[in-house]
Amino acid sequence: MNGAKPTVSRRRSGRRATNSTVDGAGCVAVVPTEWEPPAFVAGELRGSANVSQGNTVLVGHLTGAAGAVFNHLDELSPGDTIVAVSRGLEYTFVVSDKQTLPADDSGPAMPDGRPRLTLMTCSGTWDPLAHNYSDRLWVTAEPPDKAAATMAENAAHPPTPTPAPESDSSPVIDPSPRASGLGSTQ
């Protein structure tokens, strides 16, 4: 982000969508990264936009030895407020979309010039052989006026659910409490 690293906090009923040892107020420090989040902080994808200048994409671990920075991300809902602080300035965003996609679908991270904050962590089933989860949880937040329009559009035209793939009768593996999110960091 050319030196403008955001700190993200969630404000809603005193609960946090993030869990970090960085501070007790629900703020998460952010450092530049590729796809693998750094330990105990959120990572901003290299090449994503500065806060409010396009798609700022932050990734964080769900659980595991590298921290559980985004272990409450699933508690965010459309209408929740997220505040990003960059260079001492607060930028208010409102969650406008939340979706779970296959792990190889990075569509929400793509730049398109619209100001937004995109948060991503692991979701789905843990695969102990691949040391990875099957899905990714994507939370998109936009400036308040844009978020209201997006939520109205989503309500008017709800997405069509994608049919689940046919089962191959393989056993379902529950996530291990010690399993890491986003890659192998156990």
C-alpha positions in Angstrom: 0.0 0.0 0.0 2.9 2.3 -0.6 3.4 2.7 3.2 -0.2 3.3 4.1 -0.9 0.1 6.1 -4.4 0.1 7.5 -5.4 -1.1 11.0 -8.8 -2.6 11.0 -11.4 -2.7 13.7 -15.0 -3.7 13.8 -17.6 -1.7 15.7 -20.9 -3.4 16.5 -22.2 -4.2 19.9 -18.7 -4.4 21.4 -18.0 -7.7 19.6 -15.0 -8.2 17.3 -14.7 -9.9 13.9 -11.0 -10.2 14.4 -8.9 -11.7 17.2 -5.4 -10.5 17.5 -2.7 -10.2 20.1 -1.8 -6.8 18.6 -4.1 -4.9 21.0 -7.1 -5.6 23.1 -9.4 -3.1 21.3 -10.1 -5.3 18.4 -7.5 -3.7 16.1 -5.4 -5.8 13.8 -2.0 -4.6 12.5 -1.6 -5.2 8.8 1.6 -6.0 6.8 2.2 -6.5 3.1 2.0 -10.1 1.9 1.4 -12.4 -1.1 -1.4 -14.9 -0.5 -0.1 -16.5 2.7 -1.0 -14.3 5.7 1.7 -13.5 8.1 1.5 -14.8 11.6 -0.6 -13.0 14.2 -1.5 -10.0 11.9 -3.6 -9.5 8.8 -1.8 -9.3 5.5 -2.6 -6.8 2.8 -2.2 -8.4 -0.7 0.6 -6.8 -2.6 -0.8 -4.8 -5.4 -4.2 -4.1 -3.8 -5.2 -0.5 -3.5 -4.6 2.1 -0.8 -7.5 2.4 1.5 -10.5 4.1 -0.2 -8.7 4.2 -3.6 -9.9 0.8 -4.9 -10.0 -2.8 -3.6 -7.9 -3.1 -0.5 -7.6 -6.8 0.2 -6.7 -8.1 3.7 -6.2 -11.8 4.5 -5.9 -13.4 7.9 -5.6 -16.8 9.5 -8.8 -18.5 10.7 -7.1 -20.6 13.4 -3.9 -22.4 14.2 -0.3 -21.8 15.3 0.0 -18.6 13.3 -2.8 -17.0 15.1 -6.5 -16.6 14.7 -6.7 -13.1 13.4 -9.9 -13.6 11.4 -11.5 -16.3 13.5 -14.7 -14.2 14.0 -14.9 -12.9 10.5 -18.0 -15.1 9.9 -19.9 -13.1 12.5 -19.9 -10.0 10.2 -23.1 -9.4 8.4 -24.3 -6.9 5.8 -24.8 -3.6 7.5 -22.0 -4.0 10.1 -19.5 -1.2 10.3 -15.7 -1.7 9.8 -13.3 1.1 10.4 -9.9 1.0 8.7 -7.2 3.4 10.1 -4.4 4.4 7.7 -1.8 7.1 8.5 -3.9 8.2 11.4 -7.1 8.7 9.4 -10.2 6.6 9.9 -12.1 5.2 6.9 -15.6 3.9 7.6 -16.9 1.0 5.6 -20.1 -1.0 5.8 -20.3 -4.7 5.0 -22.3 -5.1 1.8 -21.6 -8.7 0.9 -20.5 -11.9 2.4 -19.9 -15.1 0.5 -18.1 -18.4 0.7 -16.3 -19.5 -2.5 -14.1 -22.4 -3.4 -10.5 -22.0 -2.3 -9.3 -21.4 -5.9 -11.8 -18.6 -6.6 -10.1 -15.2 -6.0 -12.7 -13.1 -7.8 -13.4 -10.8 -4.9 -9.7 -9.8 -4.8 -9.7 -8.5 -8.3 -9.2 -4.7 -8.8 -11.9 -2.7 -10.5 -11.5 0.8 -9.2 -14.4 0.8 -6.8 -13.4 1.7 -3.3 -13.9 -1.2 -0.9 -12.3 -3.3 1.8 -12.2 -7.0 1.1 -11.4 -9.4 4.0 -10.7 -13.1 3.4 -10.0 -16.1 5.6 -10.5 -19.9 5.3 -13.8 -21.7 5.5 -15.2 -25.1 4.8 -13.6 -28.5 5.4 -10.0 -28.9 6.6 -7.9 -31.3 4.4 -5.0 -32.6 6.7 -3.1 -33.9 3.7 -3.1 -30.6 1.8 -3.0 -28.5 5.0 -5.7 -26.3 3.6 -9.4 -25.6 3.8 -11.8 -26.3 1.0 -13.3 -22.8 0.8 -12.7 -19.1 1.5 -14.9 -16.7 3.3 -15.0 -13.3 1.6 -16.4 -10.2 3.3 -16.8 -7.1 1.2 -17.3 -3.7 2.8 -17.8 -0.4 1.0 -18.2 3.3 1.9 -21.7 3.7 3.5 -23.4 5.2 0.5 -22.1 2.5 -1.9 -22.9 -0.3 0.6 -26.5 0.7 0.8 -26.8 0.5 -3.0 -25.1 -2.9 -3.1 -27.3 -4.3 -0.3 -30.4 -3.1 -2.1 -29.2 -4.6 -5.4 -28.4 -7.9 -3.6 -31.8 -8.0 -2.0 -33.6 -7.3 -5.3 -31.5 -9.9 -7.2 -30.3 -12.6 -4.8 -27.5 -14.8 -6.2 -28.5 -18.3 -7.5 -27.0 -20.9 -5.3 -24.4 -23.1 -6.9 -25.4 -26.8 -6.7 -23.0 -28.8 -4.5 -20.9 -31.3 -6.3 -22.0 -34.9 -6.1 -20.6 -36.7 -3.1 -17.9 -39.3 -3.8 -18.8 -41.0 -0.5 -15.5 -39.9 1.0 -15.7 -39.3 4.8 -16.0 -35.7 5.9 -13.0 -34.5 7.9 -13.8 -32.0 10.6 -11.3 -29.2 11.0 -8.8 -29.9 13.7 -8.7 -27.4 16.5 -4.9 -27.1 15.9 -5.3 -26.9 12.1 -4.1 -23.7 10.6 -6.1 -21.5 8.3 -4.8 -20.4 4.9 -2.0 -22.7 4.3 0.4 -24.9 6.3 1.5 -23.0 9.4 1.0 -25.6 12.1 
